[in-house]
Every structure is written in structure tokens, then in C-alpha cells.
């Protein structure tokens, strides 16, 4: 057991280096890598190659192989629930229990054989961990472990076109960093984030861009926090359509599945035009989504759109999609067979969100009356040519003629909660700064450094941050009731009495742009299991 612990510790040090620092360069992220078509995250084999040498290590035993032939294909295969390693089809070792670690010896990116991203060979920084699935011992997850900074380099230019400009990219970076720190759900035990639109798009190092790299560097360690200084759930979508939606009207509770869910104040509906009030009736929604009022989203190709079905066509579509969507629990009564759907008599909106998003819909047929809830379920019911609607922000019109036609007129693309990417791009072009963009879409938020733990173990923690506001505050959360914290800001030292202070104005210690802060708990009795949480508030809420 002691040998195993030493090996694992050596592996961590070897791959990461030991530095008690808190910023994008040192925070590790664990990303599950899917196949080319994003259909699965579990495999029974994976191949690797690299321009230089590759090291493959069994972390449970410390057994290691180094492959120096750059043309070799290294395959790791799970056979009889144990790992085997092959080089160009020749068995090198078998019977390894894993997890298996794959690392480039020269620091270059690792190539996963046969995996494409944006039509190019997928490459990954950091290292790869192959970890056996808890649910199916014949499969393993391919997990890319890398710094938060390098993760963001593979996310930002794939989530937002770099042509949207630096300030929009900086806003996207902060939102993506927030999502990495505070994801909405964790679907897999083997990793923290997936690499698809189910989390946020991550395509590795072969898709990095100079301008998005600049955005990441200029916002190093900056996240958005709520009134209690907790990292926000920074949801975003392509196009809100001019009016974002409140979280509770777009998402069900991830644990209870109840819908509408609990309200999240900073994810409340936002109109680009302050004179346009909530679109929660058919009349208001129709007026808005059948016209083109001025909006930050207006240049998006999905700002306004329409779809049409003949009566027979939409009946065929709904008879199939309602069967599939009944499995979500948001269709009542459950439709088990297409034959039980019948002919449509009416389609009626029962409830809309503040952006006009349909959240409850009634479909009445000659056989039954179905009620469909939740925006994604509704979008997936109304498919055209096998493709779901761009959003649930739409109005339905039945055009009576010799052959009736159902027309849908809508706006937006995606769930429409939080930051609108096309809107951010327009705001950037109009001269808005990234913090103004973020505070437009996320109500009442502050900007802060990533909250960091400082343990009571004599080890100092260093944090770097950039200021862009006159006021700067140090926030200290003290769950373990520790007493004293030594703080050194730009070589200026003071002691914080943790019994009395939780928010400290440190404006007089900081300078414009780059700053360095070091924390160390100075309690006499040391206990590494106890800690405080520190963060630096860089900008207050816009309305304060």
C-alpha cells in the first residue's frame, strides 16, 4: 500500500509539478473524451501516437513502458477486465489493473488514433487517463487531465467564433471557466466534464486560436460570483432571440426532475430592450417573434426563423416524437405507440416563460389530449426533416386552406438562459467591455478570483489577479473557525483576524493590472484537514 501511494504521488508530481498556486495554470480539469460522433464516452480500446516518445504507466503497480518510435501505434485494450498494451499489434504487456496513464515525454500534445475534431486529427495537452467504468468493467473512459488554462484554450474558440472580438471572447472565457468550476450536472463518475454540447464543447489543442488565447490570459482566474460570493452556474446559448429566459422556466431540477425548477436569481430573464416587458402571453409573444425589434442578437442567423408542416406531415412527426419524448417524464399521458396518437384537432399553448418560451403545451387529437412540458422536450417534439426546432420561443398558426398547414414562427437558438453568444459578439462590436457583457446577462453578479482553499498546514498559497476596478475586496469564508491569516499583497503584509473579518477592503494594497497575493494560516495548532476559502472581488455588482 505504501509503495502504491508513493507511485501515485510521484506520478502526480511528474505530470503536474508541485506548486501551491491558485490560477488557471495550476488548476487541474478532468474531461471525458467521446468518439468522433459524440455518441459514447466508454470504450474497450484506444490508440495513441505522438511525434516524440510516449510513456504509458499502470498507476496501480507503477509499471511503465516508454515508446520512442514516433511512427508506432500504441493500443491499450481492456481484455477480461484487465488492461493490455500493444505496439503496432504486438503484445507488450497484459494483466494491468489500471488506471492507465498516457503521457508525452517531450510535452507535446497526445494524438488519439482515429479521433477527429473539426475535421482534423484530435490532439490533447496534459495527459490521458484510462479509467475502468464502475458500471461496465469491460469498458473504460478516456479522460484528458490538464490545466484549466489549456482546457479553456480548447473550449473558447469552439464555443464562440473568434471574429466576435476580444471582449466577447473574454466574456465567453469567464462563462466557460465558471462552468468548469461549477458544472450544472456530473453525469459520469470517471470525469468532471464531457467534451460535447452536453457540457461545453472542448476540441483539444488542434483548434486553439491566438485571439482566444489572449482572452484567456487577460481574464486569468476571473469568474462570476453571486451575492454570497459563490461561483455562479454560468449557462449560455447561441442566440436568445432578444430576450433571455429565467432558469426555472427552461430547466428541470437535476435531482428531483421537478419543473418548473427553483429560481436562480442571477439567471433571470433579460430583455435587450428595457421597454419590452415579459412575453408571457400568446399575444405578446406573437408580436415579438413575428417582427424584428432592435436587439443585440439581431445579426444571428437564428434571430428569427419559421417552419411549416402539412397536417398529415406534422401528425406523422408528433406520433413518433411523442413516443420518444414520453420517456423523459414530461409528456402526459405517456404515448406508447404511434397508432394511439390519432388526428390533430388543436395545438394550444398553456404556459409561457418570460421570454415567450413555451413551457407547457397541449396537443389534442381525436384519441387523446397530450400535455408536453419543458422547452427541450417541446423542441424535440416539433421536428422538421428530423431536426428539432432551434428554440421553444415560437408561436403556432394553423393556416386553413384546402390542405391545412401548421406554421411555427420563432426566434433564438438553444435554451436561451444566461449569456447569448451572438448578443455578446454584438455588444463587443459596440464597445462594451467583457464585464459589462457579463453583467448584462447575469443579474447582480460580481467578478472575483476563483475561490481557493488555504489549509492549516504551514503551506502558503499564492494567487495572481488583475484589477480593473477601483475597489478590491478580500473575501474569507471560515467553515472550520480558524483564527489568523497572514496575507501578503505585492510585498505588503497584514494579519487578518478571522474571528471578526470576512470581507476586507484591500484596495490600498493593490495596483493597476497585475497583482500577487500570498496566504498562510498562522494558528499555532496545525491541522491540514481544516481550511479557509479565500477570493478577491475584482468588481462589484453593476447596481451597487
N, C-alpha and C positions, 0 to 999 in steps of 0.2 A: 504493500500500500504506500509506504514512504517513497519507494522508487517511482511509483506511478505519479505521485504528487509532484516530485522533483522534475520528472519528464514533462508533465503538463506545464509547470511553471516555466521551465526552460523554453518550451515551445512558444508560450505567450511572449516572453521576453525577446526571443529570437525574431518573432514576426513583427512585434509592435515596438519593442524598446520600452524601458520603464521610465515614464516621466509623469510626475504629479501635476499635470496641466489640464485645464478645462477649456477647450475650444474645439473648433471643427477639425483641427489637425489630429486630435488625440481621442476623440470620442468614437468608439467602435460601433458599427452598424452591421446587422446580420440580415442579408437579403436572400430570399429564396429565388432561385433561377428556374424559370419554366422552359418548356421546349419552344421551338421556333414559332409555333402557332398559339402559344399561351394556353394549351389545353391541360397540361399536367405539371405538377411540381414533384412527382415521385417517379423514380427510375430504378432499373436494375443494373444499368451500366452507364458509364460516362467516359468519354475520351478526351485527352489533353495533349497539347503540344505547345512548343514555345521556341522562339528564335535562339534562346540560350539554353541553360540547363534547368531541369525541374527536379525538385525534391518532393518525394511522396513519403509521408510518415504515418505510421499507425500510432495514434496518440495514446492508446491504452498500454502498449508494450514499449514504445519508443523505437521500434524497428523502422529503419529509414533506408530508402533507395534514392540514389541520385542518377539522373539520366542526362548525359552530356550531349547526346546526338540530337541536334536540333530538328532532324527530319523524322525522328521516331514518333510514333503514335502510342501514347500511354493509355491503356484502358483499365479502368477499375470496375470490377464486376462483383455483384453480390451473388454468391453461389452457396446454397444450403445455409443461408443466413449468416455467412461469413464472407469477408472481402478477399478477392484475389486481384493481383496486379499483373497485367500483361504488357509486354513491349513488342509492338509490331506482330501481335498474335501469339507470341511465345510467352508461356507462363514464367513469371519471375518469382512470385511468392503467393501462397494461399493460406487460408485459415486465420486471417487477421480479424479482430473483433471491432476495430474502429473506435471512434470516428477516424476517418482518413483525412489527412491534411495534405493539400497540394499547393506548393509554393514555387515561384520563380526564384532561382538563386541570384539572378542579377538585378532583380527589382522590376523587370519588365512585366507587361500585362500577360495574363494567362489566357490561352486560347482554348475554348471548349469546342471540340470537334463537331462539325455539322450544325452548329447553332448560329443562326443569322439574326441580326438586328439591323433594321433599316436597309436590308439587302446586302449588308456587309458581314464579314466574319465577326462574331461577338468576341470581345476581349475584356478582361476584368483585372482591375488593380487589386492590391491586397492579397489575400489567399483564399483558397477554396476548401471548405469543409464538407465532407460527405458523411452525413449522419443518418443512421438507420431509423426508419419510421417506427414510431411506437405502435401504430395501428396495424401495419403490414410489414412483418420482418423480412419479407422478400424484396422490399423497396427501400430506397434511400433518397434523401433530399440533397440537392446541390446548393450549398449555401456560400455566398460570397461575403467574406468578412473583411471589412475595410473601414477607413476613417470616414467620419461624417462628411468631411470636405470632399473626398474623392467620390463618395456616394452621390452628393449633390451635383458634382460635375457630370455625372451620367444621368441625372434626372432633369435638371432645369432646361437644357436645350431641347429635350424631348417632350417636356410638358408645355413649353411656350416657344413659339418661333422667335429666334434671336432678333429678327427685324422689328420686333415690338419695342426695342430700345432698352437702354441700360436701366432706367428707373423701374420699368415694368419687370425686367428680369430680376432686379433686386427684390421687388415685392414678391415675385414668384419664389425666389430663393428663400425668403423668410417663411412663406407659407409651407414650402416643401420641408424646410428644416423643422418647423413646428410639427408637421405630420410625422416626420421621422422620430421626433421626441415623444409625441402623443398621437399614435395612430388611433383610428376610431375602433377597430376591432383587431384581434390577433387570431387569425383563422388556423394557423399551424403552430404546433409546439416547437418545431425544429428551427424556426427562424422568426424574426420580428416583423419583417415587411416582405411583401411579394413584389415582383418586378413589372406588374401589369397595371391596367387601369383600375383593377380591383383595389389597389393601394394607391401607388403613384408610379408612373412609367419610369423605369430605370433600364437603360440600354448599355451600360458599361462604358469603357474608356474609348471605344472606337467612334463615339458620337459626340465627344466633347467639343466645346467651342470657346474661342478666345474671349468673346464678349460675355458669355455666361460665366466663364471662369472669373472674369473681373467682378461681376455682380456678386459672386460667392465670396471673393476676397474682401470686397468692400463692406459686406454685411457679416463678416466672420462672427459667429456665435450669437447673433442677434435673433431673438424670437419675439413673438407677440404673447402677452400675458393678460389675464383678466384682472378684475378689481382686487382679487385676493392674491395676485402675483403668481397664479398658476398658469402653466403653458396652455394656450387655447387649442381647441380642435380646429385647425385652420383648413376647413374644407374649401374647395374651389372647383369651378367647372369652366367649360369653354366659353359659353355665352349665356348670360342671364336673360337677355331679351329686353333689357331696360329696367328690370325690376327684380331684385334677388328675392328669394323665398326664405321664410323662417325655417329653422332646422326641424321644428316639431311637425311641420306640415309636409316634409319631404322624406324623413327617415323614421323608421320604427325603432323602438328601444332595442339595442343589440342583445339585451339579456332576456327581457320579458316578451319581446316582439309586439308589445302594445303600440297602437297607432291611433291618433297622433301621439308622438312621444312627448317627453318632458321638454319644456322650453330651455334653450340655451341663450341667454340674453345677448351675447356678442354676435350670435348667428341669427339676428332678427332681420326681417325683410327691409330692403333698402331700395328706394327709388332713385334713379339718376336725376329725376326732375322732382324737386321738393313740392311742386304744386300738384303732382299726381297722387291722389290718395289710394288706399288699398283697393285692389281689383277683385274683391271677393264676391261679386255678383256677375251673372252672365252678361248683363248689360254693360258694365264697366269693362269686363274682360274683352268683350266683342269690340267695343270702341277702341281699345288699346291695341289689340293684336290684329285688327284689320286695317290699321293705319301705321304710320312710321314717325312717331314723335321723336324729337331730338333725344339722343342717348349716347353714352359712351360706347355702347355695343353696336351702334348703327352700321359700322363698317364690316361687321361679321357677316359671312355668307349665310349664317343661320339666324340673323336678326329677325327676319320674317320668312315664313315658308308655308306651303299648303300641300295637301294630299287629297286625292279623290278616289272613291270606290263606287262601283255599281252595286246595287243592293245585293245581288247574288254573290258578288266578289267579297263584300265585307262579311256576309254570313258565313262563307267558307273560312275566311280568316278567323273570325271570332269563335267559330265552333272548334277550331283547332287550338288557338291560343288560350282560350278559357280552360281547356282540359289541362294544358301545361301549367298555367298560372294558378290553377286551383291548388297545386302542390305547395304554393307559398303560404297558404292560410289566409290570403287576402281576397278570395273570391267566395261569395256565399249566395246560394248553396253551391257546394262543390259540383263541378261538371265532370263526370267520369267518362262520358262517351260523346263523341261528336254528334251522334244520331239524336242525342237528347237535347240538343240546342234549339232546334226549331227555326222559325222565320221571325225576323226582327219586326217588332211593332213600334218600338220607340227607343231612343237613347237619350237619357236625361242626366244632366249634371246635378248631383245632390249637394255637393260642397266644394268650395274652392279655398285655396290659401290666399294670403295677402297679395301675392304676385299674380293672382288669377290661375295659379296652378290647380288642376283638377285633382282632388284628393279623395273624392267619393263619387262614383258613377253608377247609374242604374241602366241595365240593358234588359228591356222587356221583350220577350218573344211569345209566340203562341203556345209554348210549352212551359215556360218558367220565367221568373224575374230574377236576374242576377245582379248583385251589388259587388262592385270592384273597388278596392281601396288602395291607396299608396301610389305615388307618382310613377315609380319604376314599373310596377305591375301594370298600371294603365297604359304606359308607353309600349310595353311589350305585348299587350293585347291588340293594339291597333297597329298591325304591321302592314307595310306596303312592299311587295316584292321580297318578302322575307326579312325586311329590315324594320326595326322598331322605330317609333316616332322619335324625333330629336329631343323633345321635351313633353311634359304634360301641361304646358302653358298653351292651351288651344281652346277654340270654340268649334262646335259641331253644327253644321247646317244640312238639313235634308232638302235637296232640290227636287221637287216633284215635277216629273215630266213623263213621257211615255215609258221610260225606264228610269226609275228614281236613282239619284246619285247622292251619296253622303260625302260632304266636303268638310275637311278639317283645316282651319286657319290658325297658325300658331307662331310662336317666337321662342328663340333660345335653343341651346343645345346642352344637355346634361341636367343635373339635379337643380342647378341654379342657386345653390346655397353658398354664401361666402363670396370670395373673390371671383369676379368674372374676368377670365384671361383676356378676352378681346377688349373688354372695358378698360382693363389695366393698360393695355397697349395704347389705346386712345388717350387715356389720361397722361401717360408718359409723353406722347407726342405733343400734348397741350401744355407741357411744362410742369406737371405735378411731380413731386418727389415720391420716392417709394414709401415713405412713412405716411404721406397724405393719401396715397392709394390704399394702403392697408387700413388706415383709419376711416376711410370712406366705406369699405366693405365689411369691416369687423367693428361693430359699435362698442365704444367705451374701452377699447384695448389700450394697453401701454406697451412700449417696446423695451426689452430687457435682454440682458445676457442670459444664457442658459443656466437655470438653477443648478448649483453644484454642491455636492456633499463634501464637507470638511470633517474628517474623522478625528477623534480624540486619541491620536497615536503618535504625536510628535512630528508627523509628516506635513510640511507646508504644501498648500495647493496654490498654484499660480494661474491667473486668468488674465487674458488680454481683452481689451474692448476699445471701441471707437466712440467718441461722443459727437453728437450733432444737435444737442440742446443745452441751454444754459444750466438747467437744473439736473443734477445727477444724485440718485439715492442708492444707498446700500440697504438691501432687504435681507433680514436674518430670520429664518424660521428655526426654532429651537425645540424640537419634539422631545429631546432627552434631557432638557433642563440643565444644560451645561452653563458654565459661569462666565468665562472670559475668552475673548477672541482678540488675538493680535492681528492688526491689519496694516499692511504697508502698501501705500499707493504712490507710485512714482517716487520711491525712496523716502516718502514721508510716512511716519509711523504713528499709530494711536491704538489704544486699547478700548475695545467695546465691552461694556458691562452687559452681559446677555440677560441678566435678570430684568433690566429696565428698558433696554433698547431693542427694537425690532426693525425700525426704519430710521436710517441715519442719513442726513444730508451730507454728502461728501463733495459737493460742488467746488469747495475751495481747494481740494486736493487734486482735482483732475485738470487736464489740459486739453486743448482742442485736438481732436483726432485720436492718435494712438495713446493708450494708457496701459499700464501693467499694475495688477493688484495681487498681493500675496496674502493668504490667510493661514493662521495657525492657532489652534486652540491651546491655551496656556493653563488649563486646570492642572492642579498638582497630581491628582489621581487620574492615570491614563487608562482608557478602556476603548479599544479600537472598534467595538461594536456600537458605540454611541457617536452621534454626529449632529452637525447643524447643516442647514441648507442656505446657501448664500446666492444672491444675484444682484446685479446692478441695473437699476431702472434708468434707461437712457432717454426715454421720452414719455411724458405723462399722457393721459387720455386727451383727446382733442378738445373735449368740452370742459376740461379742468383749468 
